[in-house]
Amino acid sequence: MGQLWLLLLRGLLGGALVVAFAVIAEVVKPKLFSGLFSAAPSIAIAGLLVTAYATKPEQAGQAALGIFGGALAMVACTIVAARAVKRLGAVAGSAAAWMTWTLVAGAVYAGFIR
């Protein structure tokens, strides 16, 4: 399958999943969780489905590990951001959160993906 078709398939599948997750977000209470069910999970799932379809299972496994590593890093980032912004202010707290994401994602990459 050509690269253009894979890109088109990924975009269409991602868009359909974004809509599905947006519907879930409208139903879920409280609305605070609506962002959890929006674009990021659906795009990750769409990308993983296309990767699994177009490549070897090992490459899809590597992509899944990358998604897991990014999610783990995002959890660490949000925990640090929630505390650091209150204590250090917006700029320094955001920088600390961003550095946390970078360190955790790098550790996951070095330890599991490579």
Protein Blocks (a to p, Z undefined) as FASTA:
>chain_A
ZZklmmmmmmmmmmmmmmmmmmmmmmpccfklmmmmmmmlmmmmmmmmmmmmmmcfklmm
mmmmmmmmmmmmmmmmmmmmmmmmmmnojklmmmmmmmmmmmmmmmmmmmmmZZ
